């Protein structure tokens, strides 16, 4: 399954869920020395010790994923059946799962709240002023990863991403990552990244170039990026880790030690690193049965 981008994305997301949204790199560094934290559950005790941290997924089973991971699962399963899935159908798919009474009972991020309010406003004819969908989280990359897996146009991914965002930086970033994905069989990952950063949106140019130039991750995070899921913080970190990681496991550890939105950065990192260094079967075997089932159809 060397080019199963979605499987590898979900593997990276699930592997680090136990420490996702711990914003305490010192705590994670100490934890790494004392006990394994890949494929563990979130616990109140651990999150009380880490400062700051946000416990969002204590009920997610071992091998489970964040809400963005869920969106990736659902969209991939749907588009395997219908590659021409429309933006409205994607919106319907998400709504079916996360609406009141839906089958998803976990944490929902702010873009999900806005999406639900707009949808309920429309459905119930509440005549509220619609909320502008201008999100900047990595959730915008969910349709992109599915499109890469199913060999669908990048423009189609952008069309679907617009259920959450109107930010055209995503389309430019998709094209930047296209250069990397499409060249993996011809050139090394560092070479492709050096070429691709020229395609980044103008406001990302300085930070993605620094992501390559700087060897010290902590300096990059502090001065040019960050640890949150917003693309202005996460994309430079992702570029930096892709440029410097030497294996899937090395990428997971480097990403974890940064802290913050670990699992969600992990999806894009996992998709690309997994194409070169597939995760060991011992990792993919730890994915939840729900995730495994979508790859058996």
N, C-alpha and C positions, 0 to 999 in steps of 0.2 A: 504493500500500500504506500509506496514511496511518495506519490503525489496526492495523497488524500489530505488536502489542505484542511478540510473541515474537521476530520478526525484528529489531526495533529493540533489544531487550534483548540479543540475541546479538551484534549489531553493536557495541554499546558494550563488551561483555565482551571480544570479540576485538580491538577496536581498541587496548586498553590492556594486553593480555596481556604484552607485552614488558617492562613495568615493574611488573607485579603483584607485590605483596609486597616491594617496596623501601620500607623504612620510613625513608627519608632525604629529606625534602622539599627540603633544600638541594641535594642531588645532582640531584634531578629538575628543580629550577628551573634549574640550570646546564645540564643536558642539553637542556632545552627551548630554550635560547638557541643551542645549538651544532648540534643535529641533530634530525631528526624522530624521534618514538618511537611514533607511532600505527602499528599493523599492522607490528610488528617481532617478531622471535623473541627469547626469553630467551637470554642468553649468559652463560657463566661469568665472562668478563672484566668485564662490566658489573656483575654481582652481587658480584664481589669488590671493586669500587671503592665500591659503596654500603654504608654502615654505619648500621644493620643491614639485612640483606636475607635473603630465603629463596628460593633457586632451586628451584622445584618443577616447572616445565613446560618444560625445555630441549628436549624431544623433540616438543612440540606444534607442528604445522606452522603456517606463516603463515596467518592467518585462522582459527586454531583457538581453542578456548575452555578455561576452567577446568573442573574436575570439576562444579561447580554448573551451568555452561553445558551440559555434557553431559547432566546430569539433565534440564534444561529441554528440550533437543532430544529426548531419548528419550520424555519424558512427553507432549510436544506431539504427536509423531508417533503415539503410542499412543492418545491421547484424540481425535485426529481420526477414528480408526477406531472407537473405542469411548468415547463421551462419558460412559458410566456406569461407567467403570473403577473398581474397588473399591480400598480400601486394601491388601488382600492382593495384588491384581493389580499395584498400583504397587510393592509390596515385591518381588514376583516379578520385575518388569521390571528394577529396580535390581540385584537379586541376579544375574540372568542375565548382566548386563554386567560387574559388578565382582567376581564370585566367582573363586576360583582356577580358571584355565582359561577365564575369560570373555574377551570380545573387547576389553575396556578394559584398557590396560596403563599408564596414567598414574598421577598422584598421587591418593591418596585421603585425605580429611581425617578427623579423629578420629571424627566421627559415623558415617562410613562404616566405620571399623574396628569400632566398637561394634555397628553393624548386622550386619556380617559375623560377628562372634563370636557374637552371639545366634542368627543364622540357622544357622551351622554347629553350634552347640550343640544346636539343635532338630533339625536334619537328621541329625546323627550320634549323637543321644541320649547326649550327654556328661554330662548331669545337672549342669551347672554352674549356679550362681545367675545368672539373667538380669541383664544390665546395664540399668539404668534409662535410657530414652531421653529425656533432658531437654536436648537440644541448644538452643543459642541463636544459631546462625549464620543467615545470610541464606538458606540452603538451604530454610528453611521457606517462603520466598516462591515457590519454584518452582511448586508446584501453584496458587498464587494467580495467577501470571501466565498460566498455561495456562487457568485458569478465566475470566479476563478476556477472553482472546483468543477463547474458544469460547462465551462468554456462558453460563457455568455458575454455579451458586450458590456464594456465598462459603463457605457451610457445607460444601460438598463439598470445596473447597480445604483447609479446616481438617481435615477428616477424613483426607485424603491426607497432609497435613503431619505427622500424628501417627506416621508410620513413624519419624520422627527426634526428635520432641519431644512433651512433655506440657504445655508452657508455654502457657497460655491467653492470654498477651499477644499471641500471633500473631493470634488471631481478632479481638481488639480492634483491632490494627493493620491487619488486612485491612479492617475496616469503616471505619477512618479513611481509608485509601487509596481505598476504594469511593467515598467522597464526592468525592474528587478526580477519579477516573476517570469517574464518572457525570455530572459537571458540566462536562466539558471543552468541550462544544459551547455552553454557556450563559454561562459566566463565565470570567474570566481565571484563569490558574494561581495567581498570588499571592492572589487573592480566595478561591479554593477552599481553598488551604492555610490561610489565616487562619481559615476556618470549620472546617476538618477537625481542627485540632490539639485542639480541645475533645473530640474523640472518642478521643484517645489513652489508653492505659492510665494509671492514676493515677500510677504511678512514672515515666512518661515526660513528664508534664505540664510540669514545669519546663524540661526540656531541649529539648523541641520548641518551646516558646514562645521560649526563648533563641535557637533556631535561626533564628527569624524576626526577632527584635529585633536581634541582633548583625550588624553589617555585616562585621566582621573575621573571616574564616574561621579563622585561626590561633588566635584567642582562644576561639572556640567549641570547636574541637578540643581545645585544652589544658585548658579549664576545665569543659566540659560534655559532651564526647563522646569521641572517640578515633579511631584509624585502623584498628582491627581489624574483623573481620566480624561480631562479636556484635551483636545488635540494639540493645542499650543504647548502643553506641558508633556504630553505622552509621546508625540511623534519624534521629537529629538532624542528622547530616551530610547525608543524602539530602534531608531537608526543606529545609535551608539552601540547598543547591545548586539544588533545584527552584525555590525562591523567588527566587533571584538570577540564575540563568543566562538568557541571552538567545537561545541557539540550541543545537542539538545539539552543534556543535563547541565552543562556549563551555563547555557542561556537561562535555564530555570533558576539556578542558584544566583547568578548575577542579577536577574530581575527581582528575585525575592529580597535580596539584600538592600535594594533601593527603598523598599517599603511602599506603602500607599496602594494604588489601584493595580496591584500585582496581577491578579487573575485576568483583568481586562486587557492590560498590555500583553499578557500572555497569549491571547488569541491570535493577534497578528504576528507576534514573535514565533509562536508555535507553528503557524501555517508555513512561514518562510523557512525557519530552521529545520523543520521536519522534512522539507523537500530535499534537503542536503544530508541531514543527519536524522533519520527517522527515530522517534522515541522507541525504546526497547519494548518488546511485547509485554514485559512485566508491568509497564505503566498502562498501556492501553487496556490490559486485562482488568485493571482496577477501576475503570470507568463504570458508572452505574448501568444497570441492565436497561434502563430507559434509553440511555445514549447508545449503547451497543446495538439496540434493536433497529435504529434507523440506518445502520450500515449493513444489515442483514437482508434488507428488502431489495 
